[in-house]
Amino acid sequence: MIPRRTLVLGVAVLSSACVPLWQSTATFHLAAPVSNSCARAVVRGGQVAPPDLRSGIEPRFALVIEEGTGVWEVEQRPRADSTVELSVTYVAIGSPINLDSLRLATNRRFESLPAALSDQCGAHSATQVASHGFWLSGGRLLCGYDYTRSPRIDVGRVGPLSLGADRAQLRRLCPEARDTAVDRYVGFRILAFGGLIEVLSDSLGGSVDAIRILGGSLRAADGIGVGTSVKELQRVWGSLRVNDCEGVAHGASAPTHPGIYVLFRRENLCSHPSVAAVYSDTLRIAGFELR
């Protein structure tokens, strides 16, 4: 199971593929590049002690950090004048419960970054040069296919994306995708059907090892999808086993659907012997992972 991060910012996940995605982006100019691990920590609002002041840090990287039911996307790239640019984006997967509160939270995080990047990550100086928020279409276009009906989540695949495929070749077929990294995994992400799809490998030139679906309207053939309750999931799929017990994000599987893991977000989920009995009506699916 791919490791997941602490979740804080809250948004409501709706089931319609037509639901737009809210996005807020800020751009920073840095005098020196920072490490992706330090950028990950301060973007999440954490402290890096002692400061990460390593020299020779890679000037280019892209990564994704989960928070709330959305994600931060962080990309660092070199500029022509030997400085670097850091782009930080929060994408809310679904319709925000309170857009004003979400704007305030992201703006406060952006405002904290220049000092954190300079003092804790060795950027020497960091200046915010732009920021803006806007709505994105949820879209029905996926890697060149325009779907009148959403593709199904099947064992090992969703639409044209499949496990074992050459990831680099798939990436070329998906002009709407953006490169990304999730912990030790590399790959690309697509915003489609009201949610986020990540296509990941454990090596740069490898085949697809995992496909993650967060939010949105994609569903299995039997109708199970994001927002389905544990009670309904167990009725359709049978008994569940919680596989990942770290943090507040968990993956569960059913013997009847090997290779499809449903993702939940709830603290202390693994402390209960019967997940369905304790959370039958309150716990709902937040996403899927195919592997």
C-alpha positions as a Markdown table, in Angstrom:
| # | Residue | x | y | z |
|---|---|---|---|---|
| 1 | Met | 0.0 | 0.0 | 0.0 |
| 2 | Ile | 1.4 | 3.4 | -0.9 |
| 3 | Pro | 2.0 | 5.5 | 2.2 |
| 4 | Arg | -0.3 | 8.4 | 2.9 |
| 5 | Arg | 0.0 | 11.7 | 4.7 |
| 6 | Thr | -2.0 | 13.4 | 7.5 |
| 7 | Leu | -5.2 | 14.9 | 6.3 |
| 8 | Val | -6.4 | 18.3 | 7.5 |
| 9 | Leu | -8.3 | 20.5 | 5.0 |
| 10 | Gly | -11.9 | 19.4 | 4.5 |
| 11 | Val | -14.0 | 19.4 | 1.4 |
| 12 | Ala | -17.2 | 17.5 | 0.5 |
| 13 | Val | -16.9 | 14.9 | -2.2 |
| 14 | Leu | -19.8 | 14.9 | -4.6 |
| 15 | Ser | -20.6 | 12.1 | -7.0 |
| 16 | Ser | -21.2 | 13.9 | -10.3 |
| 17 | Ala | -18.5 | 13.9 | -12.9 |
| 18 | Cys | -19.5 | 17.4 | -13.8 |
| 19 | Val | -18.5 | 18.8 | -10.5 |
| 20 | Pro | -15.7 | 21.3 | -11.0 |
| 21 | Leu | -12.4 | 21.2 | -9.1 |
| 22 | Trp | -11.3 | 24.3 | -7.1 |
| 23 | Gln | -7.5 | 25.0 | -7.4 |
| 24 | Ser | -5.3 | 27.6 | -5.8 |
| 25 | Thr | -1.7 | 28.2 | -7.0 |
| 26 | Ala | 1.2 | 30.3 | -5.7 |
| 27 | Thr | 4.6 | 30.8 | -7.4 |
| 28 | Phe | 7.8 | 31.5 | -5.5 |
| 29 | His | 11.3 | 32.5 | -6.7 |
| 30 | Leu | 14.1 | 31.0 | -4.7 |
| 31 | Ala | 17.7 | 32.0 | -4.7 |
| 32 | Ala | 18.8 | 28.4 | -4.3 |
| 33 | Pro | 17.0 | 25.0 | -4.8 |
| 34 | Val | 15.5 | 23.1 | -1.9 |
| 35 | Ser | 15.1 | 19.4 | -1.4 |
| 36 | Asn | 11.8 | 17.7 | -2.2 |
| 37 | Ser | 11.7 | 16.3 | 1.4 |
| 38 | Cys | 12.0 | 19.8 | 2.9 |
| 39 | Ala | 9.5 | 21.2 | 0.5 |
| 40 | Arg | 7.1 | 18.4 | 1.4 |
| 41 | Ala | 7.4 | 19.2 | 5.1 |
| 42 | Val | 6.9 | 23.0 | 5.0 |
| 43 | Val | 4.1 | 22.8 | 2.4 |
| 44 | Arg | 2.2 | 20.6 | 4.8 |
| 45 | Gly | 2.8 | 23.2 | 7.5 |
| 46 | Gly | 5.5 | 21.2 | 9.4 |
| 47 | Gln | 8.8 | 22.3 | 10.9 |
| 48 | Val | 12.1 | 21.0 | 9.7 |
| 49 | Ala | 14.6 | 20.8 | 12.6 |
| 50 | Pro | 17.5 | 21.0 | 12.2 |
| 51 | Pro | 17.1 | 23.0 | 9.0 |
| 52 | Asp | 17.8 | 21.1 | 5.7 |
| 53 | Leu | 20.7 | 23.2 | 4.3 |
| 54 | Arg | 22.3 | 20.6 | 2.0 |
| 55 | Ser | 24.1 | 21.9 | -1.1 |
| 56 | Gly | 23.7 | 20.4 | -4.5 |
| 57 | Ile | 20.0 | 19.8 | -4.1 |
| 58 | Glu | 18.2 | 18.6 | -7.3 |
| 59 | Pro | 16.9 | 21.8 | -9.0 |
| 60 | Arg | 13.9 | 20.0 | -10.6 |
| 61 | Phe | 11.2 | 17.8 | -9.0 |
| 62 | Ala | 7.5 | 17.3 | -8.8 |
| 63 | Leu | 5.5 | 15.7 | -6.0 |
| 64 | Val | 2.0 | 15.3 | -4.6 |
| 65 | Ile | 1.0 | 15.6 | -0.9 |
| 66 | Glu | -2.5 | 14.6 | 0.3 |
| 67 | Glu | -4.3 | 16.9 | 2.8 |
| 68 | Gly | -8.0 | 17.0 | 3.5 |
| 69 | Thr | -9.8 | 15.4 | 0.6 |
| 70 | Gly | -7.5 | 17.3 | -1.8 |
| 71 | Val | -3.9 | 17.4 | -2.7 |
| 72 | Trp | -0.9 | 19.8 | -2.8 |
| 73 | Glu | 1.2 | 19.7 | -6.0 |
| 74 | Val | 4.7 | 21.0 | -5.6 |
| 75 | Glu | 7.0 | 21.5 | -8.6 |
| 76 | Gln | 10.5 | 23.0 | -8.6 |
| 77 | Arg | 12.2 | 24.0 | -11.8 |
| 78 | Pro | 15.3 | 26.0 | -12.7 |
| 79 | Arg | 15.1 | 29.5 | -14.2 |
| 80 | Ala | 17.4 | 31.1 | -16.8 |
| 81 | Asp | 19.0 | 33.4 | -14.2 |
| 82 | Ser | 20.3 | 30.4 | -12.2 |
| 83 | Thr | 17.6 | 30.8 | -9.5 |
| 84 | Val | 14.7 | 28.4 | -9.2 |
| 85 | Glu | 10.9 | 28.6 | -9.3 |
| 86 | Leu | 8.7 | 26.7 | -6.9 |
| 87 | Ser | 5.0 | 26.3 | -7.9 |
| 88 | Val | 2.7 | 25.2 | -5.0 |
| 89 | Thr | -0.9 | 24.3 | -5.8 |
| 90 | Tyr | -3.8 | 23.0 | -3.7 |
| 91 | Val | -6.5 | 21.1 | -5.7 |
| 92 | Ala | -9.8 | 20.4 | -3.8 |
| 93 | Ile | -11.2 | 17.0 | -5.0 |
| 94 | Gly | -14.9 | 17.8 | -4.9 |
| 95 | Ser | -16.9 | 20.9 | -4.0 |
| 96 | Pro | -15.6 | 22.7 | -0.9 |
| 97 | Ile | -17.8 | 22.8 | 2.1 |
| 98 | Asn | -16.8 | 26.5 | 2.7 |
| 99 | Leu | -14.9 | 28.0 | -0.1 |
| 100 | Asp | -14.0 | 31.2 | 1.9 |
| 101 | Ser | -12.5 | 29.1 | 4.7 |
| 102 | Leu | -10.6 | 27.0 | 2.2 |
| 103 | Arg | -9.2 | 30.1 | 0.5 |
| 104 | Leu | -8.2 | 31.5 | 3.9 |
| 105 | Ala | -6.4 | 28.3 | 4.8 |
| 106 | Thr | -4.5 | 28.0 | 1.5 |
| 107 | Asn | -3.5 | 31.7 | 1.6 |
| 108 | Arg | -2.2 | 31.4 | 5.1 |
| 109 | Arg | -0.1 | 28.4 | 4.1 |
| 110 | Phe | 1.2 | 30.3 | 1.1 |
| 111 | Glu | 2.1 | 33.3 | 3.3 |
| 112 | Ser | 4.1 | 31.0 | 5.6 |
| 113 | Leu | 6.2 | 29.5 | 2.9 |
| 114 | Pro | 8.8 | 32.3 | 2.1 |
| 115 | Ala | 10.2 | 32.3 | 5.6 |
| 116 | Ala | 10.0 | 28.5 | 6.0 |
| 117 | Leu | 11.8 | 27.9 | 2.6 |
| 118 | Ser | 14.5 | 30.4 | 3.5 |
| 119 | Asp | 15.1 | 29.5 | 7.1 |
| 120 | Gln | 14.4 | 25.7 | 7.1 |
| 121 | Cys | 15.1 | 24.6 | 3.6 |
| 122 | Gly | 18.2 | 26.6 | 2.6 |
| 123 | Ala | 16.6 | 28.7 | -0.2 |
| 124 | His | 18.5 | 31.7 | 1.1 |
| 125 | Ser | 15.7 | 34.0 | 0.0 |
| 126 | Ala | 12.2 | 33.2 | -1.2 |
| 127 | Thr | 9.7 | 35.6 | -2.7 |
| 128 | Gln | 6.1 | 35.0 | -3.6 |
| 129 | Val | 5.5 | 36.4 | -7.0 |
| 130 | Ala | 2.0 | 35.3 | -7.9 |
| 131 | Ser | -1.1 | 33.6 | -6.6 |
| 132 | His | -4.6 | 32.9 | -7.8 |
| 133 | Gly | -7.5 | 30.6 | -7.3 |
| 134 | Phe | -9.9 | 29.3 | -10.0 |
| 135 | Trp | -12.3 | 26.5 | -10.9 |
| 136 | Leu | -11.3 | 23.6 | -13.2 |
| 137 | Ser | -13.7 | 21.5 | -15.2 |
| 138 | Gly | -14.0 | 17.9 | -13.9 |
| 139 | Gly | -13.9 | 16.7 | -17.5 |
| 140 | Arg | -14.8 | 13.5 | -19.2 |
| 141 | Leu | -11.6 | 13.4 | -21.4 |
| 142 | Leu | -9.1 | 10.7 | -20.4 |
| 143 | Cys | -6.0 | 10.1 | -22.4 |
| 144 | Gly | -7.5 | 11.0 | -25.7 |
| 145 | Tyr | -10.8 | 9.3 | -25.1 |
| 146 | Asp | -14.0 | 11.5 | -24.7 |
| 147 | Tyr | -16.3 | 9.4 | -22.6 |
| 148 | Thr | -20.1 | 9.9 | -22.8 |
| 149 | Arg | -20.3 | 7.4 | -19.9 |
| 150 | Ser | -17.7 | 7.2 | -17.2 |
| 151 | Pro | -15.3 | 4.2 | -17.6 |
| 152 | Arg | -15.5 | 1.5 | -14.9 |
| 153 | Ile | -13.1 | 0.7 | -12.2 |
| 154 | Asp | -12.0 | -2.9 | -13.0 |
| 155 | Val | -9.3 | -5.2 | -11.7 |
| 156 | Gly | -6.1 | -3.8 | -12.9 |
| 157 | Arg | -7.5 | -1.0 | -15.0 |
| 158 | Val | -9.7 | 2.1 | -15.4 |
| 159 | Gly | -10.4 | 3.1 | -19.0 |
| 160 | Pro | -7.2 | 3.2 | -21.0 |
| 161 | Leu | -5.0 | 3.1 | -17.9 |
| 162 | Ser | -3.8 | -0.4 | -16.8 |
| 163 | Leu | -1.4 | -2.1 | -14.5 |
| 164 | Gly | 1.7 | -3.5 | -16.2 |
| 165 | Ala | 1.5 | -1.1 | -19.1 |
| 166 | Asp | 4.6 | 0.9 | -20.0 |
| 167 | Arg | 4.2 | 4.1 | -18.0 |
| 168 | Ala | 6.2 | 6.3 | -20.3 |
| 169 | Gln | 4.1 | 5.2 | -23.3 |
| 170 | Leu | 0.9 | 5.8 | -21.4 |
| 171 | Arg | 2.1 | 9.3 | -20.4 |
| 172 | Arg | 2.6 | 10.2 | -24.1 |
| 173 | Leu | -1.0 | 9.2 | -24.8 |
| 174 | Cys | -2.3 | 11.6 | -22.0 |
| 175 | Pro | -1.5 | 15.2 | -23.0 |
| 176 | Glu | -3.7 | 16.5 | -20.1 |
| 177 | Ala | -1.5 | 14.7 | -17.5 |
| 178 | Arg | 1.1 | 16.2 | -15.2 |
| 179 | Asp | 4.2 | 14.4 | -14.0 |
| 180 | Thr | 4.3 | 13.8 | -10.3 |
| 181 | Ala | 5.9 | 11.8 | -7.5 |
| 182 | Val | 4.3 | 10.2 | -4.4 |
| 183 | Asp | 6.9 | 9.2 | -1.8 |
| 184 | Arg | 9.1 | 6.6 | -3.6 |
| 185 | Tyr | 6.8 | 6.3 | -6.6 |
| 186 | Val | 7.0 | 8.3 | -9.8 |
| 187 | Gly | 4.4 | 8.8 | -12.5 |
| 188 | Phe | 1.7 | 11.2 | -13.6 |
| 189 | Arg | -1.7 | 12.5 | -12.5 |
| 190 | Ile | -4.9 | 13.4 | -14.4 |
| 191 | Leu | -7.8 | 15.5 | -13.2 |
| 192 | Ala | -10.9 | 13.9 | -14.7 |
| 193 | Phe | -14.5 | 12.8 | -13.8 |
| 194 | Gly | -14.5 | 15.2 | -10.8 |
| 195 | Gly | -11.5 | 13.6 | -9.1 |
| 196 | Leu | -7.8 | 12.8 | -9.3 |
| 197 | Ile | -6.2 | 9.7 | -11.0 |
| 198 | Glu | -2.5 | 8.9 | -10.3 |
| 199 | Val | -0.6 | 6.4 | -12.4 |
| 200 | Leu | 2.5 | 5.3 | -10.6 |
| 201 | Ser | 5.7 | 3.2 | -10.9 |
| 202 | Asp | 8.4 | 2.4 | -8.4 |
| 203 | Ser | 11.1 | 3.2 | -11.0 |
| 204 | Leu | 11.6 | 5.9 | -13.6 |
| 205 | Gly | 11.5 | 3.5 | -16.6 |
| 206 | Gly | 9.2 | 0.9 | -15.2 |
| 207 | Ser | 5.7 | -0.4 | -15.9 |
| 208 | Val | 2.6 | 0.8 | -14.0 |
| 209 | Asp | 2.6 | -0.7 | -10.5 |
| 210 | Ala | -0.4 | 1.2 | -9.0 |
| 211 | Ile | -3.3 | 3.3 | -10.1 |
| 212 | Arg | -4.9 | 5.5 | -7.4 |
| 213 | Ile | -8.3 | 7.2 | -7.8 |
| 214 | Leu | -9.2 | 9.9 | -5.3 |
| 215 | Gly | -12.7 | 11.5 | -5.3 |
| 216 | Gly | -14.8 | 11.8 | -8.4 |
| 217 | Ser | -17.6 | 9.8 | -10.0 |
| 218 | Leu | -15.8 | 6.7 | -11.3 |
| 219 | Arg | -17.4 | 3.4 | -10.1 |
| 220 | Ala | -17.1 | -0.3 | -10.3 |
| 221 | Ala | -19.5 | -2.3 | -12.5 |
| 222 | Asp | -21.6 | -3.1 | -9.4 |
| 223 | Gly | -22.0 | 0.6 | -8.6 |
| 224 | Ile | -19.5 | 0.8 | -5.7 |
| 225 | Gly | -17.7 | 4.1 | -5.8 |
| 226 | Val | -16.5 | 7.2 | -3.8 |
| 227 | Gly | -19.2 | 8.0 | -1.2 |
| 228 | Thr | -20.4 | 4.4 | -0.8 |
| 229 | Ser | -20.9 | 3.5 | 2.8 |
| 230 | Val | -19.1 | 0.5 | 4.5 |
| 231 | Lys | -22.5 | -1.1 | 5.1 |
| 232 | Glu | -23.4 | -1.0 | 1.4 |
| 233 | Leu | -19.8 | -2.1 | 0.4 |
| 234 | Gln | -20.0 | -5.1 | 2.6 |
| 235 | Arg | -23.4 | -6.0 | 1.4 |
| 236 | Val | -22.2 | -6.0 | -2.2 |
| 237 | Trp | -18.6 | -7.2 | -1.8 |
| 238 | Gly | -18.8 | -9.3 | 1.3 |
| 239 | Ser | -16.4 | -9.3 | 4.3 |
| 240 | Leu | -13.7 | -6.6 | 4.4 |
| 241 | Arg | -10.1 | -6.7 | 5.7 |
| 242 | Val | -8.3 | -3.4 | 6.6 |
| 243 | Asn | -4.8 | -3.7 | 5.3 |
| 244 | Asp | -3.1 | -0.4 | 6.0 |
| 245 | Cys | -3.3 | 0.9 | 9.6 |
| 246 | Glu | -0.9 | 3.9 | 9.6 |
| 247 | Gly | -2.1 | 7.4 | 10.1 |
| 248 | Val | -5.7 | 8.3 | 9.3 |
| 249 | Ala | -5.9 | 6.8 | 5.8 |
| 250 | His | -6.6 | 3.1 | 5.4 |
| 251 | Gly | -6.9 | 0.6 | 2.5 |
| 252 | Ala | -9.3 | -2.3 | 2.8 |
| 253 | Ser | -9.9 | -5.3 | 0.5 |
| 254 | Ala | -12.5 | -8.0 | 0.0 |
| 255 | Pro | -11.6 | -11.6 | -1.2 |
| 256 | Thr | -14.3 | -11.2 | -3.9 |
| 257 | His | -12.4 | -8.3 | -5.5 |
| 258 | Pro | -8.6 | -9.1 | -5.3 |
| 259 | Gly | -6.4 | -6.2 | -6.5 |
| 260 | Ile | -9.0 | -3.5 | -5.8 |
| 261 | Tyr | -8.4 | -1.7 | -2.5 |
| 262 | Val | -10.9 | 0.8 | -1.2 |
| 263 | Leu | -9.5 | 3.8 | 0.7 |
| 264 | Phe | -11.0 | 5.2 | 3.9 |
| 265 | Arg | -10.1 | 8.1 | 6.1 |
| 266 | Arg | -10.7 | 7.6 | 9.8 |
| 267 | Glu | -8.5 | 7.6 | 12.9 |
| 268 | Asn | -8.2 | 4.3 | 14.9 |
| 269 | Leu | -10.0 | 2.4 | 12.2 |
| 270 | Cys | -7.8 | -0.7 | 12.8 |
| 271 | Ser | -8.5 | -0.8 | 16.5 |
| 272 | His | -12.0 | -2.3 | 15.8 |
| 273 | Pro | -12.3 | -6.0 | 14.9 |
| 274 | Ser | -15.4 | -5.4 | 12.8 |
| 275 | Val | -15.1 | -2.2 | 10.7 |
| 276 | Ala | -18.6 | -2.6 | 9.2 |
| 277 | Ala | -20.3 | -3.1 | 12.5 |
| 278 | Val | -18.7 | 0.1 | 14.0 |
| 279 | Tyr | -18.8 | 2.4 | 11.0 |
| 280 | Ser | -21.6 | 0.9 | 8.9 |
| 281 | Asp | -23.4 | 4.2 | 8.1 |
| 282 | Thr | -20.8 | 6.9 | 8.9 |
| 283 | Leu | -17.7 | 5.6 | 7.1 |
| 284 | Arg | -17.6 | 6.1 | 3.3 |
| 285 | Ile | -15.2 | 5.3 | 0.5 |
| 286 | Ala | -12.8 | 8.1 | -0.3 |
| 287 | Gly | -11.0 | 6.5 | -3.2 |
| 288 | Phe | -9.5 | 3.3 | -4.7 |
| 289 | Glu | -6.1 | 1.8 | -5.3 |
| 290 | Leu | -5.4 | -0.8 | -8.0 |
| 291 | Arg | -2.3 | -2.9 | -7.7 |
